[in-house]
Amino acid sequence: MAQAPPEPRRRRTPLQALIYWVLVLGVWSVIFLVAFFAVFAVDLPDTSQLYDVKRQPSVSYLDRSGGLLAVRGSQYAPPIELDRLPAYVPKAFIAIEDRWYYWHFGFNPWGIARSQLYNMSHKGEGGPLRGGSTITQQLARNLFLTAKQNYRRKAQELILAVWLEAKFSKKQILELYLNRVYFGAGAYGIEAASQRYFNKPASQLTLGESALLAGIMKGPSRYSPVASTDRAARRATIVLYEMADAHFITSAQRDEALRTRVRVNPVLANQRAQYFADWVDDQVRGLLGEPTEDLVVETTLDLPLQASAEQAVQAGVAANKSSGVEQGALVSLDGEGRVRAYVGGVNYLQSQFDRATQAKRQAGSAFKPFVYLTAMEAGRTPDTPVIDEPIKIGNWEPHNYTTTYLGPITLRAALQQSINTVAARLASEVGTSNVASTARRLGITSPIQLDPSMALGAVEVSPLEMAQAYAPFSNGGVFAKGYGIERIRTAGGRVLYDHGVGRGPRQAVIAQPALSYMVSMMRGVIAGGTGGRAQVPGYDIAGKTGTTSDYRDAWFVGYTGGFVTAVWVGKDDNKPMRKVTGGAAPAAIWKDYMTAALPRLKVQPIPGGDYVPEPPGVIDQIVDGVTGLFKGDRDEEPASEFDRPAPREQRRQEPPY
């Protein structure tokens, strides 16, 4: 008997088909989620440390009057409650970072899909990629993960975002986010960022300031209102338009915010004294090791003087750019050795290489005062007669800048006109080792070579060294090592270091009559010699110019009563400038700065500088007893420096770029 054919399978109704596939999809989704969590949740970080803050302690640097100079390390502030912020502050972040924040459960599938489509379509263009992360995902990344870009990290970020959404309310998540996210400039959290960028609490943020901070989230360094002002402003404008588009603010509020100028904290905006801050920051760690708590460092710097110094260096370098001047440095010390102004370069944002201490450049004729002081201590006087004539010391033949010779002159005239032959002969007579000993006694710490060319400045030094070595000429002959830290204390007030504690009596390093002789001669450098451009009417000024071979370096180091300033100009690559001498650009910078600084300092005449010339002798019959020049000579500025064989291989530290 033939078997009856099977009945045809009944087709599912549309509703049954929908239920079936939903169940299938659900099963596979569960399987996928189990596998997903099994693979990516194995090494998730410990979420029990959610509220632990691990950071590098903050070190705040104050000027001598208590003004904030800089902050190094990370800065956190106590968390601020969301209700204490103006309503537009969190809305600015939601508008630009996560428009659907209140409607998703930790992640936005459409946002992720859009970002992936954008990244694939713009692959190879070199621009920034889009991540599609929600505020919750960003918080998860900041709290528990690293910024490493890979799919495993993104998957863990998503898992942790879902966990955060399940554990906390939207308000709590947003509050955590604003209090923990990084805003650049070492500031973590909205309160620290507000204090750092605007010097005010976050509860007082304006709409424009809020938009600026929200705009930073896309990239704290790229959209920094300090380093990238224009880019940050454009980003803030986008934030304001997004807020208006989301109906968080009105168009009128947006337009008003765009018209209102946002002023960034001038300490950050101007990057003032940042070379100095780097210098003392290294010393703090040398004194105390790596900080384990927040510190406050009271420094010697004078912010008004610092502003004048930076302005003078920038203007002086710009004015001499056509002559090949590319960089400059300036250091000012008072008679105690306190660093009152410190400029390590023209622009800190462009180059952090510190030319005030890290660069060692040849001193040129600015080194000659150590030669002359050694001679004065050996019994000579400013009126001692000498002869400017060709000289040969071994195989070395120094030449004057003018290639001419004056014949019989005094030591006063020789220093005033920076005569090379006389300085070379003098160093040979008193001994180059004795000259080196004098320079070290006054404050030169760099190695000093002893061949004859050292008399003309073939010695590599820093501006800080030159300033502290000239300080005894300004303060009555007392050693004054340059320093920048007065006290270091904890944020709670406990003093960890005090410069004045345990210091012995100050050491005299120049005695009379040598001190008065040197002050008298260096006054002449200003009054009628190579440093004439440094004159500041109404003040007792002395100093010395310096220019090295081929015009690679130019110096002016000058002082008044208890205050000395050293200025250097040149190029980082040690290439020659175009006949720039110490009596030109450096002297002009020095005068520009000191003209602004001296009225603030209320300085006195140079102590110990009252020199009485010896009774008239044979030399006075041909030399003017006031200026030290031959009677009838022209009163001009020859900028007489030195011409010598090519220097030995440079040992200076090169800038790190």
Secondary structure, DSSP 8 states (H G I E B T S, - for coil): -------------HHHHHHHHHHHHHHHHHHHHHHHHHHHSTT---GGGTT-------EEEE-TTS-EEEEES-EE-----GGGS-THHHHHHHHHH-TTGGGSSS--HHHHHHHHHHHHHTTTS-S-------HHHHHHHHHH-----SHHHHHHHHHHHHHHHHHS-HHHHHHHHHHHSB-STTEESHHHHHHHHHSS-GGG--HHHHHHHHHHTT-TTTT-TTT-HHHHHHHHHHHHHHHHHTTSS-HHHHHHHHHS-----HHHHTTTTHHHHHHHHHHHHHHH-S-SS-EEEEE---HHHHHHHHHHHHHHHHHTGGGT--EEEEEEEETT-BEEEEE--S-TTT----TTTT--EE-GGGGHHHHHHHHHHTT--TT-EEEE----BTTB--EETTS---EEEEHHHHHHTT-HHHHHHHHHHH-HHHHHHHHHHHT--S----SGGGGGT--EE-HHHHHHHHHHHHTTSB----B-EEEEEETTS-EEEETTTT-----B---TTHHHHHHHHHHHHHHHSTTGGG--TTS--EEEEEE-GGG-EEEEEEEEBTEEEEEEEE-TT----SS--TTTHHHHHHHHHHHHHHHHHT-B--TT---------GGGGTB-TTT-SBTT---------EE-S------S-----
